[in-house]
Amino acid sequence: MHRLWDSSQTSMMRQLHAVYGEWLLKDGCWNFVVDHFKGARMLFLSEGSTHADLVAMAQEDYNLDMNTKSVELTYSLQQMAPDLPPIHVTSDRQVWNLLKITKTHEVRLCVSSFSKMKTVSEERDEAEERDEAEEGDEAEEGDEAKDHDGKEDAEIPVVADAEDYSEYGNVKYEDEEEDDEI
């Protein structure tokens, strides 16, 4: 009989508390400001967990867009100097180091995410591409105008002949119309 839970496997698993937010440097001290709406999560890592595994867990647990270009995983130990920046987990080796540290220390994994910021030149290039695409559409509309004989346009009233609505709300009563005729 196969057991779903094997107590021998738990010794290989490490419990890791994760919080979502951002690091701020204030008065020479690094502090992680937690996003209370996203809350905390409990992650379990095995000895063979990879950086990609950890990033995928963070993306799933915090409902991060899978297209997010950068998920930042960091931690800080209590005995570290407060002016020392947080430790970044950026590779499989650093995940392994983190797992070793969790054997002797309580570690809070700090999760942050950043979408790729567009540079001004990237924004300008995209705007130019949109303009070129619109110009291409206008040229196609102009081609249609060459083929159009204009008969349908004859039924459209000219703006000068249209009703003047500047007197909107001023109703002319029948009595006034009779007075005008007299």
Secondary structure, DSSP 8 states (H G I E B T S, - for coil): ---S--HHHHTTEEEEEEEEEEEEEETTEEEEEE-TTT-EEEEEEETT--HHHHHHHHHHHTT--TT-SEEEEEE--TTS-TTS--EE--SHHHHHHHHHHHTTS--EEEEEEE-----HHHHHHHHHHHHHHHHHHHHHHHHHHHH--STGGGGS--GGGS---TTTT----HHHHHHHH-
